Amino acid sequence: MSISDSRKDRRVKFERGFEVFLMAIDGTWRRNCILVDVSQTGAKLMVEGSIEGLQLKEFFLLLTSTGSRFISNDGQKPKNPAVETQ
């Protein structure tokens, strides 16, 4: 059984993926990744470059390079329900 077969939660797959970033909790390293799919309990990432020697037990998944939120021009919530602001 492959890893994808053993995951029980419904997955949302992204046709081209989304560019995201992994960053160490203490900020000592950062890696570019592609977000392939997500569910309520996890995500599948393709990491660019080596992850050998990195502490991967805890990390931040950055959805933007700057950490900024997306807000529409009129200050209202975006029309796209996939993008949330708080």
MARTI-702772 format. One record per residue (C-alpha): residue number from 1; residue in one letter; x, y, z. Coordinates in Angstrom, 1 decimal. Example, Ala and Ser with C-alpha at 12.3 -4.5 7.8 and 13.67 -1.06 7.14 Angstrom:
residues 2
+-----+---------+--------+--------+--------+
: num : residuo :     xx :     yy :     zz :
+-----+---------+--------+--------+--------+
:   1 :       A :   12.3 :   -4.5 :    7.8 :
:   2 :       S :   13.7 :   -1.1 :    7.1 :
+-----+---------+--------+--------+--------+
//
This chain:
residues 86
+-----+---------+--------+--------+--------+
: num : residuo :     xx :     yy :     zz :
+-----+---------+--------+--------+--------+
:   1 :       M :    0.0 :    0.0 :    0.0 :
:   2 :       S :    1.4 :    3.4 :   -0.9 :
:   3 :       I :    1.4 :    6.4 :    1.3 :
:   4 :       S :   -1.4 :    8.1 :   -0.7 :
:   5 :       D :   -3.5 :    4.9 :   -0.4 :
:   6 :       S :   -3.2 :    4.9 :    3.4 :
:   7 :       R :   -4.4 :    8.4 :    4.0 :
:   8 :       K :   -8.1 :    8.3 :    5.0 :
:   9 :       D :   -9.1 :   12.0 :    4.9 :
:  10 :       R :  -10.5 :   13.4 :    1.7 :
:  11 :       R :   -7.7 :   15.2 :   -0.2 :
:  12 :       V :   -7.9 :   18.4 :   -2.2 :
:  13 :       K :   -5.3 :   18.1 :   -5.1 :
:  14 :       F :   -3.8 :   21.2 :   -6.8 :
:  15 :       E :   -3.3 :   20.6 :  -10.5 :
:  16 :       R :   -0.1 :   22.7 :  -10.7 :
:  17 :       G :    0.6 :   23.0 :   -7.0 :
:  18 :       F :    1.2 :   26.1 :   -5.0 :
:  19 :       E :    4.6 :   27.6 :   -4.2 :
:  20 :       V :    5.0 :   27.6 :   -0.4 :
:  21 :       F :    7.9 :   27.6 :    2.1 :
:  22 :       L :    9.0 :   25.5 :    5.0 :
:  23 :       M :   10.8 :   27.4 :    7.7 :
:  24 :       A :   12.4 :   26.2 :   11.0 :
:  25 :       I :   10.7 :   27.3 :   14.2 :
:  26 :       D :   13.9 :   29.2 :   15.1 :
:  27 :       G :   14.3 :   30.7 :   11.6 :
:  28 :       T :   17.7 :   29.0 :   11.0 :
:  29 :       W :   16.6 :   27.4 :    7.7 :
:  30 :       R :   14.0 :   27.8 :    5.0 :
:  31 :       R :   13.2 :   25.6 :    1.9 :
:  32 :       N :   11.0 :   26.3 :   -1.2 :
:  33 :       C :    8.3 :   23.7 :   -1.7 :
:  34 :       I :    5.3 :   22.9 :   -3.8 :
:  35 :       L :    2.0 :   22.2 :   -2.0 :
:  36 :       V :    0.6 :   19.2 :   -3.9 :
:  37 :       D :   -2.5 :   18.4 :   -1.9 :
:  38 :       V :   -4.1 :   19.0 :    1.5 :
:  39 :       S :   -6.7 :   17.5 :    3.9 :
:  40 :       Q :   -8.0 :   18.4 :    7.3 :
:  41 :       T :   -5.1 :   16.4 :    8.9 :
:  42 :       G :   -2.2 :   17.0 :    6.6 :
:  43 :       A :   -0.5 :   18.1 :    3.4 :
:  44 :       K :    1.7 :   16.7 :    0.8 :
:  45 :       L :    4.8 :   18.8 :   -0.1 :
:  46 :       M :    7.5 :   18.4 :   -2.7 :
:  47 :       V :   10.6 :   20.1 :   -1.2 :
:  48 :       E :   13.2 :   21.7 :   -3.4 :
:  49 :       G :   16.8 :   21.0 :   -2.3 :
:  50 :       S :   18.1 :   18.8 :    0.4 :
:  51 :       I :   16.4 :   18.3 :    3.8 :
:  52 :       E :   19.2 :   16.1 :    5.2 :
:  53 :       G :   20.2 :   17.1 :    8.7 :
:  54 :       L :   17.2 :   19.5 :    9.2 :
:  55 :       Q :   15.1 :   19.2 :   12.3 :
:  56 :       L :   11.7 :   18.4 :   10.7 :
:  57 :       K :    9.7 :   17.6 :   13.8 :
:  58 :       E :    8.3 :   21.1 :   14.0 :
:  59 :       F :    8.4 :   23.8 :   11.3 :
:  60 :       F :    6.3 :   26.7 :    9.9 :
:  61 :       L :    4.5 :   26.2 :    6.6 :
:  62 :       L :    4.5 :   29.7 :    5.0 :
:  63 :       L :    1.9 :   30.3 :    2.3 :
:  64 :       T :    3.5 :   33.5 :    1.2 :
:  65 :       S :    7.2 :   34.6 :    1.1 :
:  66 :       T :    6.5 :   37.6 :    3.4 :
:  67 :       G :    3.8 :   36.2 :    5.6 :
:  68 :       S :    1.3 :   38.9 :    4.4 :
:  69 :       R :   -2.4 :   38.2 :    4.3 :
:  70 :       F :   -4.4 :   38.7 :    1.1 :
:  71 :       I :   -7.0 :   41.4 :    1.2 :
:  72 :       S :   -9.1 :   42.7 :   -1.7 :
:  73 :       N :   -8.7 :   46.3 :   -2.9 :
:  74 :       D :  -11.9 :   47.4 :   -1.2 :
:  75 :       G :  -10.9 :   46.0 :    2.2 :
:  76 :       Q :  -13.6 :   43.3 :    2.0 :
:  77 :       K :  -13.1 :   39.6 :    2.3 :
:  78 :       P :  -11.9 :   38.2 :   -1.0 :
:  79 :       K :  -14.5 :   36.7 :   -3.3 :
:  80 :       N :  -12.5 :   33.4 :   -3.5 :
:  81 :       P :  -13.6 :   31.3 :   -0.6 :
:  82 :       A :  -10.2 :   29.4 :   -0.7 :
:  83 :       V :   -8.5 :   32.6 :    0.5 :
:  84 :       E :   -9.4 :   33.7 :    4.0 :
:  85 :       T :   -8.4 :   36.7 :    6.0 :
:  86 :       Q :   -8.8 :   37.4 :    9.7 :
+-----+---------+--------+--------+--------+
//
